[in-house]
């Protein structure tokens, strides 16, 4: 099993504050003889619905020297996980969780917009200090 991301516990707390129930930590995606591990599986029951929402969340810190390299790796991992998730549990939506400052800088730069839009990357920004979700981009 991979090591936990720096912000793993922060995002867990932020999801809970936002009304999500953590159902998997980590969420294991098994396909064939191999497994990959998404940081979280979570569910939230909506009053107007019988079922509710199910998501999987991959947390990224963006701590390396090149934020663009981190972006490339994060989006690549996101695409692989989303493809597997669509086959294993198509009702669960994948989100990439990034710190608020990364969302406002790297994920707002012109060079990152075409891949985000073309690949339909769903993400949310969290405040590490406040342990809360500050913005969703479904």
Backbone as CSV, one residue per row, in Angstrom:
resi,resn,N_x,N_y,N_z,CA_x,CA_y,CA_z,C_x,C_y,C_z
1,UNK,0.849,-1.170,0.000,0.000,0.000,0.000,0.899,1.240,0.000
2,UNK,0.542,2.273,-0.804,1.376,3.472,-0.874,1.313,4.297,0.403
3,UNK,2.322,5.157,0.559,2.359,6.051,1.716,1.267,7.106,1.582
4,UNK,0.794,7.591,2.707,-0.236,8.625,2.703,0.363,9.953,2.260
5,UNK,-0.423,10.708,1.531,-0.047,12.039,1.092,0.051,12.971,2.302
6,UNK,0.855,14.014,2.182,1.035,14.987,3.258,-0.304,15.509,3.790
7,UNK,-1.249,15.738,2.892,-2.535,16.324,3.279,-3.645,15.290,3.462
8,UNK,-3.304,14.038,3.577,-4.293,12.969,3.699,-5.290,13.244,4.834
9,UNK,-4.793,13.472,6.030,-5.667,13.682,7.190,-6.448,14.997,7.087
10,UNK,-5.849,16.002,6.469,-6.521,17.289,6.271,-7.737,17.118,5.367
11,UNK,-7.549,16.396,4.262,-8.646,16.198,3.316,-9.726,15.312,3.934
12,UNK,-9.319,14.320,4.686,-10.295,13.466,5.378,-11.189,14.331,6.279
13,UNK,-10.566,15.195,7.083,-11.326,16.080,7.979,-12.206,17.042,7.187
14,UNK,-11.693,17.566,6.069,-12.466,18.497,5.241,-13.684,17.819,4.633
15,UNK,-13.525,16.591,4.182,-14.668,15.858,3.621,-15.746,15.629,4.683
16,UNK,-15.321,15.246,5.862,-16.272,15.004,6.955,-17.008,16.306,7.311
17,UNK,-16.270,17.418,7.395,-16.906,18.714,7.677,-17.908,19.099,6.601
18,UNK,-17.661,18.634,5.362,-18.523,18.972,4.240,-19.730,18.028,4.133
19,UNK,-19.855,17.107,5.094,-21.017,16.235,5.120,-20.826,14.864,4.504
20,UNK,-19.588,14.510,4.178,-19.303,13.209,3.583,-18.980,12.192,4.672
21,UNK,-19.330,10.955,4.415,-18.950,9.839,5.271,-17.833,9.087,4.554
22,UNK,-16.713,8.936,5.212,-15.591,8.197,4.619,-15.926,6.711,4.695
23,UNK,-15.983,6.071,3.547,-16.320,4.650,3.485,-15.106,3.775,3.200
24,UNK,-14.066,4.372,2.619,-12.848,3.630,2.279,-11.637,4.539,2.513
25,UNK,-10.622,3.994,3.136,-9.385,4.747,3.383,-8.221,3.753,3.446
26,UNK,-7.692,3.390,2.301,-7.917,3.876,0.943,-9.030,3.108,0.232
27,UNK,-9.386,3.618,-0.932,-10.342,2.946,-1.808,-9.521,2.099,-2.776
28,UNK,-9.654,0.796,-2.685,-8.864,-0.117,-3.516,-9.597,-0.400,-4.816
29,UNK,-8.910,-0.141,-5.919,-9.436,-0.472,-7.239,-8.689,-1.702,-7.728
30,UNK,-9.374,-2.822,-7.793,-8.773,-4.061,-8.279,-9.245,-4.297,-9.701
31,UNK,-8.302,-4.593,-10.564,-8.634,-4.878,-11.956,-7.657,-5.929,-12.452
32,UNK,-8.180,-7.061,-12.836,-7.292,-8.165,-13.191,-6.576,-8.624,-11.929
33,UNK,-5.283,-8.798,-12.037,-4.490,-9.246,-10.897,-3.817,-8.097,-10.159
34,UNK,-4.068,-6.868,-10.589,-3.386,-5.718,-9.998,-4.372,-4.832,-9.243
35,UNK,-3.795,-4.006,-8.358,-4.586,-3.071,-7.554,-3.933,-1.694,-7.610
36,UNK,-4.763,-0.679,-7.542,-4.291,0.686,-7.302,-5.108,1.218,-6.136
37,UNK,-4.576,2.227,-5.485,-5.211,2.747,-4.278,-5.507,4.233,-4.421
38,UNK,-6.798,4.562,-4.420,-7.239,5.946,-4.403,-7.330,6.319,-2.924
39,UNK,-7.008,7.549,-2.580,-6.935,7.926,-1.171,-8.214,7.658,-0.383
40,UNK,-9.370,8.037,-0.949,-10.623,7.885,-0.200,-11.772,7.450,-1.085
41,UNK,-12.708,6.772,-0.463,-14.047,6.591,-0.992,-14.955,7.266,0.014
42,UNK,-15.970,7.990,-0.466,-16.874,8.694,0.451,-18.279,8.701,-0.126
43,UNK,-19.247,8.843,0.771,-20.651,8.893,0.376,-21.353,10.007,1.139
44,UNK,-22.380,10.539,0.489,-23.207,11.560,1.142,-24.644,11.333,0.703
45,UNK,-25.517,11.206,1.660,-26.933,11.030,1.372,-27.575,12.391,1.230
46,UNK,-28.294,12.561,0.159,-28.999,13.817,-0.078,-30.463,13.639,0.291
47,UNK,-31.028,14.627,0.925,-32.409,14.547,1.395,-33.387,14.301,0.253
48,UNK,-33.111,14.873,-0.911,-34.038,14.757,-2.038,-33.863,13.436,-2.799
49,UNK,-32.826,12.672,-2.486,-32.572,11.434,-3.204,-32.658,10.238,-2.280
50,UNK,-32.935,9.113,-2.848,-32.961,7.890,-2.054,-31.542,7.372,-1.829
51,UNK,-30.730,7.404,-2.857,-29.388,6.845,-2.765,-28.383,7.816,-2.204
52,UNK,-27.969,8.742,-2.999,-26.965,9.698,-2.585,-25.819,9.733,-3.562
53,UNK,-24.764,10.409,-3.174,-23.594,10.558,-4.019,-22.471,9.678,-3.495
54,UNK,-21.702,9.137,-4.419,-20.507,8.381,-4.067,-19.341,8.974,-4.846
55,UNK,-18.266,9.241,-4.127,-17.080,9.782,-4.781,-15.844,8.996,-4.349
56,UNK,-14.818,9.135,-5.147,-13.481,8.683,-4.791,-12.598,9.928,-4.896
57,UNK,-11.629,10.047,-4.004,-10.812,11.261,-3.946,-9.342,10.887,-3.929
58,UNK,-8.595,11.482,-4.855,-7.151,11.339,-4.890,-6.542,12.678,-4.464
59,UNK,-5.738,12.655,-3.416,-5.147,13.862,-2.832,-3.759,14.095,-3.427
60,UNK,-3.484,15.337,-3.804,-2.173,15.704,-4.325,-1.663,16.961,-3.619
61,UNK,-0.383,16.949,-3.253,0.204,18.059,-2.497,0.918,19.099,-3.345
62,UNK,1.503,18.697,-4.455,2.271,19.591,-5.312,3.445,20.205,-4.548
63,UNK,4.341,19.356,-4.077,5.484,19.804,-3.282,6.820,19.759,-4.030
64,UNK,6.822,19.225,-5.241,8.085,19.103,-5.974,8.502,20.435,-6.584
65,UNK,9.707,20.487,-7.103,10.260,21.722,-7.651,9.457,22.249,-8.840
66,UNK,8.886,21.348,-9.635,8.131,21.763,-10.806,6.646,21.469,-10.619
67,UNK,5.860,22.526,-10.481,4.417,22.321,-10.334,3.801,21.773,-11.618
68,UNK,4.394,22.085,-12.772,3.871,21.561,-14.023,4.116,20.048,-14.120
69,UNK,5.257,19.604,-13.635,5.531,18.158,-13.592,4.549,17.466,-12.638
70,UNK,4.311,18.071,-11.496,3.324,17.527,-10.550,1.934,17.477,-11.198
71,UNK,1.598,18.512,-11.956,0.317,18.558,-12.653,0.200,17.408,-13.651
72,UNK,1.243,17.210,-14.445,1.238,16.127,-15.430,1.041,14.773,-14.760
73,UNK,1.749,14.541,-13.670,1.619,13.274,-12.949,0.234,13.114,-12.331
74,UNK,-0.283,14.185,-11.746,-1.601,14.122,-11.100,-2.696,13.841,-12.120
75,UNK,-2.668,14.530,-13.251,-3.693,14.334,-14.278,-3.571,12.940,-14.900
76,UNK,-2.361,12.482,-15.119,-2.172,11.127,-15.644,-2.735,10.080,-14.704
77,UNK,-2.447,10.210,-13.438,-2.961,9.279,-12.437,-4.486,9.371,-12.375
78,UNK,-5.011,10.579,-12.420,-6.455,10.792,-12.397,-7.123,10.052,-13.559
79,UNK,-6.566,10.163,-14.763,-7.157,9.529,-15.949,-7.149,8.005,-15.804
80,UNK,-6.062,7.450,-15.310,-5.981,5.996,-15.106,-7.024,5.559,-14.082
81,UNK,-7.082,6.226,-12.948,-8.025,5.860,-11.897,-9.474,6.001,-12.372
82,UNK,-9.766,7.074,-13.090,-11.135,7.286,-13.563,-11.552,6.197,-14.544
83,UNK,-10.637,5.791,-15.399,-10.923,4.721,-16.356,-11.231,3.410,-15.643
84,UNK,-10.426,3.077,-14.641,-10.670,1.850,-13.877,-11.958,1.950,-13.068
85,UNK,-12.178,3.082,-12.452,-13.378,3.286,-11.636,-14.645,3.143,-12.484
86,UNK,-14.607,3.614,-13.719,-15.762,3.512,-14.608,-16.126,2.055,-14.878
87,UNK,-15.146,1.174,-14.812,-15.398,-0.241,-15.047,-15.770,-0.995,-13.772
88,UNK,-15.228,-0.554,-12.653,-15.444,-1.254,-11.380,-16.691,-0.751,-10.658
89,UNK,-16.849,0.562,-10.597,-18.002,1.156,-9.910,-18.414,2.436,-10.641
90,UNK,-19.155,2.287,-11.735,-19.469,3.451,-12.578,-20.303,4.537,-11.896
91,UNK,-20.949,4.236,-10.800,-21.745,5.241,-10.097,-20.933,6.131,-9.164
92,UNK,-19.641,5.876,-9.052,-18.786,6.657,-8.144,-17.951,7.627,-8.989
93,UNK,-17.953,8.904,-8.615,-17.228,9.936,-9.367,-15.880,10.217,-8.710
94,UNK,-14.857,10.357,-9.538,-13.505,10.621,-9.052,-13.222,12.116,-9.010
95,UNK,-12.599,12.544,-7.906,-12.164,13.930,-7.753,-10.687,13.973,-7.400
96,UNK,-10.014,14.987,-7.897,-8.647,15.293,-7.525,-8.721,16.401,-6.482
97,UNK,-8.081,16.213,-5.329,-8.085,17.215,-4.260,-6.726,17.901,-4.216
98,UNK,-6.715,19.222,-4.315,-5.469,19.984,-4.302,-5.579,21.147,-3.325
99,UNK,-4.440,21.566,-2.770,-4.474,22.726,-1.869,-4.989,23.974,-2.605
100,UNK,-5.616,24.841,-1.853,-6.219,26.049,-2.418,-5.218,26.878,-3.224
101,UNK,-3.999,27.031,-2.732,-3.020,27.842,-3.460,-2.646,27.208,-4.797
102,UNK,-2.621,25.901,-4.876,-2.329,25.202,-6.138,-3.496,25.374,-7.106
103,UNK,-4.703,25.307,-6.580,-5.902,25.510,-7.396,-5.886,26.909,-8.017
104,UNK,-5.503,27.901,-7.213,-5.521,29.295,-7.676,-4.344,29.641,-8.580
105,UNK,-3.278,28.862,-8.532,-2.116,29.150,-9.377,-2.038,28.126,-10.514
106,UNK,-1.486,26.981,-10.246,-1.246,25.970,-11.280,-2.515,25.605,-12.046
107,UNK,-3.611,25.353,-11.350,-4.835,24.915,-12.012,-5.611,26.062,-12.657
108,UNK,-5.103,27.281,-12.555,-5.729,28.433,-13.199,-4.880,28.980,-14.341
109,UNK,-3.704,28.409,-14.544,-2.826,28.872,-15.617,-3.355,28.441,-16.979
110,UNK,-3.123,29.261,-18.005,-3.596,28.900,-19.352,-3.103,27.524,-19.830
111,UNK,-1.883,27.148,-19.496,-1.345,25.880,-19.992,-2.048,24.652,-19.399
112,UNK,-2.671,24.792,-18.248,-3.347,23.646,-17.638,-4.821,23.550,-18.038
113,UNK,-5.372,24.613,-18.600,-6.799,24.623,-18.907,-7.218,23.614,-19.986
114,UNK,-6.510,23.506,-21.118,-6.932,22.512,-22.121,-6.994,21.078,-21.585
115,UNK,-5.973,20.585,-20.862,-6.111,19.220,-20.346,-7.253,19.074,-19.336
116,UNK,-7.439,20.062,-18.464,-8.519,19.995,-17.478,-9.872,19.922,-18.193
117,UNK,-10.050,20.776,-19.185,-11.317,20.819,-19.914,-11.495,19.595,-20.813
118,UNK,-10.468,19.275,-21.618,-10.583,18.169,-22.572,-10.759,16.825,-21.880
119,UNK,-10.101,16.642,-20.759,-10.175,15.371,-20.036,-11.286,15.350,-18.989
120,UNK,-11.940,16.481,-18.783,-13.050,16.539,-17.828,-12.613,16.221,-16.406
121,UNK,-11.516,16.830,-15.974,-10.990,16.582,-14.631,-11.890,17.255,-13.595
122,UNK,-12.412,16.471,-12.681,-13.203,17.001,-11.569,-12.274,17.168,-10.375
123,UNK,-12.356,18.304,-9.720,-11.448,18.537,-8.610,-12.078,19.433,-7.566
124,UNK,-11.415,19.477,-6.419,-11.797,20.453,-5.416,-10.543,20.967,-4.727
125,UNK,-10.678,22.210,-4.242,-9.588,22.850,-3.514,-9.922,22.808,-2.033
126,UNK,-8.888,22.586,-1.231,-9.078,22.558,0.213,-8.102,23.511,0.877
127,UNK,-8.506,24.003,2.033,-7.649,24.850,2.846,-6.950,23.962,3.864
128,UNK,-5.625,23.810,3.760,-4.911,22.978,4.729,-5.004,23.527,6.146
129,UNK,-5.032,24.843,6.278,-5.068,25.463,7.603,-6.418,25.270,8.292
130,UNK,-7.491,25.397,7.514,-8.840,25.317,8.076,-9.456,23.923,7.969
131,UNK,-8.760,23.026,7.279,-9.271,21.671,7.041,-10.690,21.707,6.501
132,UNK,-10.868,22.466,5.416,-12.195,22.545,4.810,-12.063,22.668,3.295
133,UNK,-13.117,22.248,2.613,-13.182,22.359,1.163,-13.643,23.767,0.834
134,UNK,-12.898,24.449,-0.030,-13.211,25.847,-0.334,-13.814,26.029,-1.720
135,UNK,-13.625,25.034,-2.600,-14.165,25.186,-3.948,-14.250,23.845,-4.656
136,UNK,-15.382,23.600,-5.283,-15.590,22.392,-6.082,-15.583,22.769,-7.551
137,UNK,-14.977,21.941,-8.389,-15.057,22.081,-9.852,-15.443,20.715,-10.391
138,UNK,-16.767,20.447,-10.436,-17.224,19.126,-10.866,-16.998,18.913,-12.342
